[in-house]
Amino acid sequence: QVQLVESGGGLVQPGGSLRLSCAASGRIFNINVMSWYRQAPGKQRELVAAITSGGSTNYADSVKGRFTISRDNVKNTVYLQMNSLKPEDTGVYYCNAPIKTLPQTVVDAWGQGTQVTVSS
């Protein structure tokens, strides 16, 4: 089965930076959009950033100017460069992608999540 695996989370001080990676593996035919979500305890999961295979991006207002999403279509990997981190950025970050495993079959795949903690 297809899988998304995140890495790169950790504990950083306010103002620090982290780079998250998410690699898709398994039977993959095509991935049009890859996204990053985050969720804090007791709060709803929210979209952080998204990117299409053509490079079009979308960001939550709260992260514009600080986060940058990118992807490597050959490696089926999406990245999230996070700069000027704030305590409110703390949460579990998940990558998401509707993955075509066959021309007519789409799987809504989610990663296992990686913890990002911003604290002094």
N, C-alpha and C positions, 0 to 999 in steps of 0.2 A: 504494500500500500504506500501511497505517497505520504511524505512527512515533511514538516517544517521544524527546523531546530535552530533556536536562538542561542547566541553567546555574546559575551562582552559586558554584561551587567556587573554591578559592584557597588561599593560604598565610596562616595566622593564628597568632598567639602563643597559648600556653595561656591559657585564661580568656576568649578572644575569642569572637565570634559570626559565624555565616554563615547565609544564607538560601538554600536551594536551591529551584529551580523545575523542574518537568517538565511539558511541554505535549504533549498528544497531538494528532496531526493526521492527516488523511486521511479515509478512509471509516469513519465511526464511527456505530454504531447505539446502543451503550450500553456503559458501563464501570461495573461494580459495585464493584470493589475496586482501589485503587491503593496501591502499596507502595514503600518505599525499602529497598534492600539496600546493603551495603558489602563490600568485599573488599580485604584487604591482601596484598601479595606473599607467596606461599607459604602462604596461609591460605584456608580455604573461605569462600565468599560467605555472609553471614549477613543475616537479616532484621533491619532496624532499626525500622521502623514500618509500619503499614498503616492504611488508612482506607476505610470503605465509603461508598457514595453517600449513605447516611443519616447519616453522621457518626460512626459507631462507630469507635473507635481501638484499636490494639494496639501496644505498645512492647516492645522488648528491655529486660530489666532494667537493662542497663548504661547506658541513655540516659534512663530514666524520671526526670522532674523537670528534665531539661535540654533535651530535644528536644520539639518540638511539630509534629505533622503536621496539615495542613489541605488543603482542596481547594475548587475552584470548579467545580461541575458544569457550568455553562453554558460555561465556557472549556475544560473538559476538562483542567484543570491541577491538579497536586498540588504542595504546598510542604512543605519541612522547615526549620523554624526551629531552629537549633542554637546553644545558649548554653552558657557555661562549658565550652568545648571543652578536651579533654585530648589529649595526644599519642597515646593509644591509640585516638582517634577517627580517626586518619589512615587513609586508604584511598581507593579509587575508589568513588564512590557511584552506584548505578544505580537508576532507577525501573523498575517492572514493573507491568503490568496485563494481565489477560485482556480483550481488547477484542472486543466483538461488532461485527463488520462487517456482519452480516446477522442476522436473528432466529435463524437456525440455525447461524451460523458464528462461531467464537471463535478469535482469534489471540492467542497468548501473546507479548506485545510487551515488548521490553527497550530501554532507552535506551542510548546509546553510552558513558555514564559520565562523571562529572565528578570531578576530583581534589580531594580535601580533604587538606591537609597542616597539621598542628598542631605547630609547633616553635618553640623560642626561638632 
